[in-house]
Amino acid sequence: MFFFDFDNYFKMIGLAWHEKSTRARRYYLFVLLIWVPLAASFHALCFALDRVFFPGLARVEVRQPIFMVGHARSGTTLTHRLMTEDEGRFSYFLLWECYFPSLLQKKAIRAGARFDADWLGGALGRLAERFEERRYGKMRHIHEMGLTIPEEDDISLYYSMASGFWITRMPYMGDLDFFRMDEWPEAKRRRYNDFYREVVKRQLYLNGTDRVHLAKNPLWAGRVASLIEAFPDARFIVNVRDPRETIPSLLKLLTSAWRALDWDPQRQKKCLEVLVETSFASYAHPFEVLEAHPDTPAAIVDYRALTSDPAAAIEQVYADLGLPLSESFRAVLAGKGKRERKHSTKHAYSLDEFGLAADSIETRLADLFERFGWDETAGQGGAPSA
């Protein structure tokens, strides 16, 4: 059955009801009281019909999935999209597929796209492209998004009220927790992961049951133990980058959205403080869990190596996870590497902008600073988006 977190939903309604900003309150209540029930009910119906129209779903298994975690802006997107170029090996979600978790929905939309191309001259496709540009165009210099681009599995839980992407819309840091799943009650963890497994099964059914599911979710750095619990044969990739670069980059990205909701500076400051604490956990927690599970295969991707020689970085990931590397994919990586080394961005940020001190970050994450050799002068400006 389609999973819906009613506890989280009613908590969000309560927060929205007491929202001081009139614009934000009206927007939240419209989304929560009108749009979410309609969308979730539609998804639930289609999800239930999947078993009727596709009985083969019962035989699909999720084998040795790969989960990519790490602090946001640490290179997870680049690593994920490079690996998705290994044609025929992996199954993953495109952005539009995340918003339609039912197999019936995905099949219907794919059939509609073929009809549009064959009989309508691509008219509907052009409408979708214009929507893409309006929705994502302004942010593409920071994070490239598009309906047909690989994205984070977490979005597939959006209308279940279980996705961390709600924080970008309702940034009630400290009141809503989508991060620390490893600390949640066992029953709640199981409900989330059982449903997530069903969503992944549908994607495998669509893309090929012999493929390996490849997931990229920076927010799931707080869910590593839960993922191992739910998928004992899982493999992990942990992306790392100097936190003096990633933390202010993430804060800059989120505050631009908060200002649009008329949130006062003091309130933004409170949310940022909670977010900074979560950032520290995003760095430390995956390593703590993986050290406690030495039999779980894992690879580490250093952002400096990834951006200087992407092909070599991905080859090392394959070696660490025991994945054979074909000559055809090796050639693809060589070409992609040349393109990525030329990439640049206008996204600029600094620690001073958010009242953060480099030495305090170094103190909190001293072990990792020593382990990865982040020097004392890095992290004071914009860098390629990731």
C-alpha positions as CSV (number, residue, x, y, z in Angstrom):
1,M,0.0,0.0,0.0
2,F,1.0,3.6,-0.5
3,F,2.7,5.0,2.6
4,F,1.6,8.3,4.1
5,D,3.1,9.7,7.3
6,F,0.0,11.1,9.0
7,D,2.0,12.1,12.1
8,N,4.3,14.3,10.1
9,Y,1.5,15.6,8.0
10,F,-0.6,16.9,11.0
11,K,2.5,18.3,12.6
12,M,3.2,20.3,9.4
13,I,-0.4,21.6,9.3
14,G,0.0,22.7,12.9
15,L,3.2,24.6,12.1
16,A,1.6,26.2,9.1
17,W,-1.5,27.2,11.0
18,H,0.6,29.2,13.5
19,E,2.9,30.7,10.9
20,K,3.4,34.4,11.4
21,S,4.0,35.3,7.8
22,T,0.7,35.8,6.1
23,R,2.1,34.9,2.7
24,A,3.8,31.7,4.0
25,R,0.8,30.7,6.0
26,R,-1.6,30.9,3.1
27,Y,0.8,29.1,0.8
28,Y,1.5,26.3,3.3
29,L,-2.2,25.7,4.1
30,F,-3.1,25.6,0.4
31,V,-0.5,23.0,-0.3
32,L,-1.1,20.9,2.8
33,L,-4.9,21.0,2.9
34,I,-5.8,21.0,-0.8
35,W,-3.0,19.9,-3.1
36,V,-1.3,17.2,-0.9
37,P,-4.6,15.2,-0.2
38,L,-5.5,15.3,-3.9
39,A,-2.0,14.2,-5.1
40,A,-1.5,11.6,-2.4
41,S,-4.9,10.0,-3.0
42,F,-4.2,9.8,-6.7
43,H,-0.8,8.2,-6.1
44,A,-2.2,5.8,-3.6
45,L,-4.9,4.6,-6.0
46,C,-2.3,4.1,-8.8
47,F,0.1,2.4,-6.4
48,A,-2.6,-0.1,-5.4
49,L,-3.5,-0.8,-9.1
50,D,0.2,-1.7,-9.8
51,R,-0.3,-5.1,-8.3
52,V,-3.4,-5.7,-10.4
53,F,-1.8,-4.7,-13.8
54,F,1.7,-5.9,-13.1
55,P,1.6,-9.1,-11.0
56,G,5.3,-9.7,-11.9
57,L,6.2,-7.0,-9.3
58,A,5.9,-9.6,-6.6
59,R,9.0,-11.4,-8.0
60,V,11.2,-8.3,-8.2
61,E,14.1,-8.2,-5.8
62,V,16.4,-5.3,-4.9
63,R,19.9,-6.8,-5.0
64,Q,23.1,-5.0,-3.8
65,P,21.8,-1.5,-4.2
66,I,24.3,1.4,-4.1
67,F,23.6,4.4,-1.9
68,M,25.5,7.6,-2.3
69,V,25.6,9.9,0.7
70,G,27.6,12.9,1.9
71,H,27.0,16.5,2.8
72,A,25.1,18.5,0.1
73,R,27.4,20.2,-2.4
74,S,30.1,17.6,-1.9
75,G,30.0,16.1,-5.4
76,T,27.2,13.5,-5.0
77,T,25.4,14.8,-8.1
78,L,28.5,14.7,-10.3
79,T,29.4,11.2,-9.1
80,H,25.9,9.9,-9.6
81,R,25.5,11.3,-13.1
82,L,28.9,10.0,-14.2
83,M,27.9,6.5,-13.0
84,T,24.5,6.6,-14.7
85,E,26.4,6.9,-18.0
86,D,27.4,3.2,-17.6
87,E,24.7,2.1,-19.9
88,G,22.7,-1.0,-19.0
89,R,24.2,-1.5,-15.5
90,F,22.2,0.8,-13.2
91,S,18.6,1.6,-12.5
92,Y,17.8,5.1,-11.1
93,F,15.1,7.8,-11.0
94,L,14.7,10.6,-13.5
95,L,13.2,13.7,-11.8
96,W,9.7,13.2,-13.3
97,E,9.7,9.6,-12.3
98,C,10.3,10.6,-8.7
99,Y,7.0,12.6,-8.7
100,F,5.1,9.6,-10.1
101,P,6.1,6.6,-7.9
102,S,3.5,4.2,-9.3
103,L,4.5,1.9,-12.1
104,L,1.2,2.5,-13.8
105,Q,1.8,6.2,-13.8
106,K,5.3,5.8,-15.3
107,K,4.1,3.4,-18.0
108,A,1.2,5.7,-18.9
109,I,3.5,8.8,-19.1
110,R,6.0,7.0,-21.3
111,A,3.2,5.8,-23.6
112,G,1.9,9.4,-23.7
113,A,5.4,10.7,-24.7
114,R,5.6,8.2,-27.5
115,F,2.1,9.2,-28.7
116,D,3.2,12.9,-28.6
117,A,6.3,12.2,-30.6
118,D,4.6,10.0,-33.2
119,W,1.3,11.9,-33.6
120,L,1.5,15.4,-32.2
121,G,4.9,16.4,-33.5
122,G,6.3,16.7,-29.9
123,A,3.9,19.5,-28.9
124,L,3.5,18.3,-25.4
125,G,7.2,17.8,-25.1
126,R,7.8,21.4,-26.0
127,L,5.3,22.5,-23.3
128,A,7.2,20.4,-20.8
129,E,10.5,22.0,-21.8
130,R,9.0,25.5,-21.3
131,F,7.8,24.4,-17.8
132,E,11.3,23.1,-17.1
133,E,12.9,26.4,-18.0
134,R,10.4,28.4,-15.8
135,R,10.7,26.0,-12.9
136,Y,14.4,25.2,-12.8
137,G,16.2,27.7,-15.2
138,K,17.2,30.2,-12.5
139,M,18.9,27.6,-10.4
140,R,20.7,25.6,-13.0
141,H,24.0,27.4,-12.4
142,I,23.9,26.0,-8.9
143,H,22.3,22.6,-9.4
144,E,21.3,21.3,-12.8
145,M,17.7,20.0,-12.7
146,G,15.4,18.9,-15.4
147,L,12.5,16.5,-15.8
148,T,14.6,13.9,-17.7
149,I,17.8,14.3,-15.6
150,P,18.7,11.7,-12.9
151,E,17.7,12.9,-9.4
152,E,17.5,11.9,-5.7
153,D,15.3,9.0,-4.7
154,D,14.1,11.1,-1.7
155,I,11.8,13.1,-3.9
156,S,9.8,9.9,-4.6
157,L,8.7,10.1,-1.0
158,Y,7.4,13.7,-1.4
159,Y,3.7,13.0,-1.4
160,S,4.1,10.5,1.4
161,M,5.2,13.4,3.6
162,A,8.4,11.5,4.1
163,S,10.8,13.5,1.9
164,G,13.5,15.8,3.2
165,F,12.7,18.1,0.3
166,W,9.9,19.5,2.4
167,I,12.5,21.4,4.4
168,T,13.2,23.5,1.3
169,R,9.5,24.5,1.3
170,M,8.8,24.5,5.1
171,P,12.2,25.2,6.7
172,Y,11.1,24.5,10.3
173,M,14.5,23.4,11.4
174,G,14.3,21.6,14.8
175,D,10.6,21.0,14.4
176,L,10.7,18.6,11.5
177,D,13.3,15.9,11.3
178,F,13.9,14.1,8.0
179,F,17.6,13.5,8.7
180,R,18.1,11.4,11.9
181,M,16.3,8.2,10.8
182,D,18.9,6.1,12.6
183,E,17.5,7.5,15.9
184,W,13.8,6.9,15.0
185,P,11.8,4.1,16.6
186,E,12.3,0.8,14.8
187,A,8.6,0.5,13.7
188,K,8.8,3.9,12.0
189,R,12.1,3.1,10.3
190,R,10.6,-0.1,9.0
191,R,7.5,1.6,7.6
192,Y,9.6,4.1,5.7
193,N,12.0,1.6,4.3
194,D,9.4,-1.0,3.4
195,F,7.6,1.6,1.3
196,Y,10.8,2.8,-0.2
197,R,11.7,-0.7,-1.2
198,E,8.4,-1.0,-3.1
199,V,9.1,2.3,-4.9
200,V,12.6,1.0,-6.0
201,K,11.0,-2.4,-7.1
202,R,8.8,-0.5,-9.5
203,Q,11.7,1.4,-10.9
204,L,13.6,-1.9,-11.4
205,Y,10.6,-3.4,-13.1
206,L,10.6,-0.4,-15.5
207,N,14.3,-0.3,-16.2
208,G,15.3,-3.9,-15.9
209,T,15.2,-6.3,-13.0
210,D,18.8,-7.4,-13.7
211,R,20.1,-3.9,-13.0
212,V,21.6,-2.4,-9.8
213,H,19.7,0.4,-8.1
214,L,21.9,3.5,-7.8
215,A,20.6,6.1,-5.4
216,K,22.0,9.6,-4.6
217,N,20.7,11.3,-1.5
218,P,22.9,13.7,0.5
219,L,20.2,14.0,3.2
220,W,20.3,10.3,3.8
221,A,23.7,10.6,5.5
222,G,21.7,10.3,8.7
223,R,20.0,7.0,7.5
224,V,23.1,4.8,6.8
225,A,22.4,2.4,9.6
226,S,18.7,2.1,8.7
227,L,19.6,1.4,5.1
228,I,21.9,-1.4,6.1
229,E,19.2,-2.7,8.3
230,A,16.7,-2.7,5.4
231,F,19.1,-3.7,2.7
232,P,21.8,-5.9,4.3
233,D,23.7,-6.4,1.0
234,A,23.8,-2.6,0.3
235,R,27.0,-0.8,-0.8
236,F,27.8,2.8,-0.1
237,I,29.6,5.7,-1.6
238,V,30.5,8.6,0.7
239,N,31.4,11.9,-1.0
240,V,33.6,14.3,1.0
241,R,34.6,17.9,0.4
242,D,36.1,20.6,2.6
243,P,33.2,21.6,4.9
244,R,34.3,25.3,4.8
245,E,33.1,25.1,1.2
246,T,30.0,22.9,1.4
247,I,28.4,24.4,4.5
248,P,28.2,28.0,3.4
249,S,27.3,26.9,-0.2
250,L,24.2,25.0,1.2
251,L,23.2,27.9,3.5
252,K,23.4,30.3,0.6
253,L,21.2,28.0,-1.5
254,L,18.5,27.7,1.2
255,T,18.4,31.3,2.4
256,S,17.5,32.5,-1.1
257,A,14.3,30.4,-0.9
258,W,13.5,31.5,2.7
259,R,13.7,35.2,1.8
260,A,10.9,34.7,-0.7
261,L,8.6,33.6,2.2
262,D,9.2,36.9,4.1
263,W,11.0,35.1,6.9
264,D,12.6,37.6,9.2
265,P,16.5,37.5,9.7
266,Q,16.2,36.3,13.3
267,R,14.1,33.3,12.3
268,Q,16.4,32.5,9.4
269,K,19.4,32.7,11.8
270,K,17.7,30.1,14.1
271,C,17.1,27.7,11.2
272,L,20.7,28.2,10.0
273,E,22.1,27.2,13.4
274,V,20.1,24.0,13.3
275,L,21.2,23.3,9.8
276,V,24.9,23.8,10.7
277,E,24.6,21.2,13.5
278,T,23.0,18.8,11.0
279,S,25.9,19.5,8.6
280,F,28.4,18.3,11.2
281,A,26.4,15.1,11.6
282,S,26.3,14.7,7.8
283,Y,30.1,14.5,7.8
284,A,30.6,12.3,10.9
285,H,27.7,9.9,11.0
286,P,28.3,7.9,7.8
287,F,31.9,7.1,8.8
288,E,30.8,6.1,12.3
289,V,28.2,3.7,11.0
290,L,30.4,2.2,8.3
291,E,33.2,1.6,10.8
292,A,30.7,-0.3,12.9
293,H,29.8,-2.4,9.8
294,P,33.2,-3.4,8.4
295,D,31.6,-6.0,6.1
296,T,29.6,-3.4,4.2
297,P,31.4,-2.4,1.0
298,A,32.1,1.3,0.8
299,A,34.0,3.8,-1.4
300,I,35.0,7.3,-0.6
301,V,35.1,10.1,-3.2
302,D,37.2,13.1,-2.5
303,Y,35.9,16.2,-4.2
304,R,39.3,17.3,-5.2
305,A,40.1,14.0,-7.0
306,L,36.6,14.0,-8.5
307,T,36.9,17.4,-10.1
308,S,40.6,17.1,-11.1
309,D,40.3,13.6,-12.7
310,P,36.7,12.4,-12.8
311,A,37.5,9.3,-14.7
312,A,40.2,8.1,-12.2
313,A,37.8,8.9,-9.3
314,I,35.0,6.7,-10.7
315,E,37.4,3.9,-11.7
316,Q,38.5,3.8,-8.0
317,V,34.8,3.7,-6.9
318,Y,34.3,0.7,-9.1
319,A,37.4,-1.0,-7.7
320,D,36.3,-0.4,-4.1
321,L,32.8,-1.7,-4.7
322,G,33.9,-4.7,-6.8
323,L,32.2,-3.5,-10.0
324,P,33.8,-4.5,-13.3
325,L,34.6,-1.6,-15.6
326,S,33.9,-2.1,-19.3
327,E,36.1,-0.5,-21.9
328,S,33.1,1.3,-23.4
329,F,32.4,3.0,-20.1
330,R,36.1,3.8,-19.6
331,A,35.9,5.7,-22.9
332,V,32.8,7.5,-21.8
333,L,34.5,8.5,-18.6
334,A,37.5,9.9,-20.5
335,G,35.2,12.2,-22.5
336,K,33.1,13.3,-19.5
337,G,36.3,14.1,-17.6
338,K,37.4,16.7,-20.1
339,R,34.0,18.4,-20.0
340,E,33.8,18.5,-16.2
341,R,37.2,20.0,-15.8
342,K,36.0,23.0,-17.8
343,H,32.8,23.5,-15.7
344,S,32.4,26.7,-13.7
345,T,29.6,28.4,-11.8
346,K,28.4,31.8,-10.7
347,H,27.3,30.5,-7.3
348,A,29.4,32.5,-4.8
349,Y,29.4,32.2,-1.0
350,S,31.6,32.6,2.1
351,L,31.8,31.7,5.7
352,D,31.7,35.3,6.8
353,E,28.4,35.8,5.1
354,F,26.8,33.5,7.7
355,G,28.9,34.4,10.7
356,L,30.8,31.1,10.6
357,A,34.4,30.8,11.7
358,A,36.7,28.4,9.9
359,D,38.5,27.4,13.1
360,S,35.2,26.3,14.8
361,I,34.4,24.0,11.8
362,E,37.9,22.6,11.9
363,T,37.6,21.9,15.7
364,R,34.2,20.1,15.3
365,L,35.5,17.9,12.5
366,A,39.1,17.6,13.5
367,D,39.4,13.9,12.7
368,L,38.2,14.4,9.2
369,F,40.4,17.4,8.6
370,E,43.4,15.3,9.5
371,R,42.2,12.3,7.6
372,F,41.6,14.2,4.3
373,G,44.2,16.9,4.7
374,W,42.0,19.9,4.1
375,D,44.4,22.8,4.3
376,E,43.9,25.9,6.3
377,T,43.3,28.3,3.4
378,A,40.7,26.5,1.4
379,G,37.0,27.0,1.4
380,Q,36.7,30.8,1.1
381,G,34.7,31.2,-2.1
382,G,32.6,29.8,-4.9
383,A,33.5,26.5,-6.5
384,P,31.9,24.2,-9.1
385,S,28.5,23.1,-8.2
386,A,28.0,19.5,-7.2
